[in-house]
Amino acid sequence: MTVLVLTRAFDATSDLVVSELTARGVPVYRLDPGDFSDGLTVEAHLGPETSTWTSVLHGQHRDLTLDDVHAVYYRRPSPFRPHPDMTDHDARWARSEARAGFHGLLAALDCPWVNHPSRNAHAELRPVALATAARCGLSVPRTLITNDPVAARGFVDSLPGKVAAYKGLGPGGPTSRGADAHALWTTQVRAHEIEDTVNLTAHQFQQWVPKAYEVRLTAVGGQLFAAEIHAGSAAGRIDFRTDYDNNTYRPCQVPAPVAGGMAALLDALQLRYAACDFVVDQDDGHWYLVDVNPNGQWGFVPELRAPIAHALADLLEGEHP
């Protein structure tokens, strides 16, 4: 039985899992859904005599019968690329049809996913993730989502130190288009810095927790892998993703209440995998969850690459610890 890996052409994180599965002799079929329909075709049949699709993918080098798929690793595939000769109107239509048809056939696979894209999409909604985390017993800093600049200024003024962390609610920044896409990093903001243009869309403001360090906690099934992240620059101390080269990492133990909360969180969000970010209070060592990444990175912590790849391979192969 085959493990289907859905990812873009070059993804070092997927490579680690594919290598682990291959070393075990597990058949792997890797494809980028963005290649549909340039070099990738599909043929799917459904009739009165069956309740499931009989589907075959025809790739450039080999074919895959979707009935043979045992599990799916969904790892940041690239978006559908319409033919360059299409008009904008036709390209929008083609994207919609590809999503409903090709992506729909993949989503219909009745097998274990890590994670199913519908569960990722649900967990990526920040209001859903943070409220669920709080209900599961994880500590979440005071948070405001608003498009009212007056409410935003009042909230920030009410916080200890009168400073908040601002981070975009979505996956990209305000100019996320094609090659110009970029991340919107976490920034510190004070009330007088909040402009009236806040009223143009939703914004998230969160209590700034003075931190000793951050923790990336990666959950794979029932296993937890945590690493302290110690930033080596001023920018990195605000958002560690801005300066990976100057960060240092140290695997660490997870406090029992956090471990219990994480188990409940994955169960509530129906996830088999998640990478969560915590800040650890510099005064009392308390862990505060600030982000849930259902499809987050994990390969940047050297000591945890092999253990996490092994755990993901176990999950995809069907061996659950």
Disulfide bonds with the S-S distance in Angstrom:
none
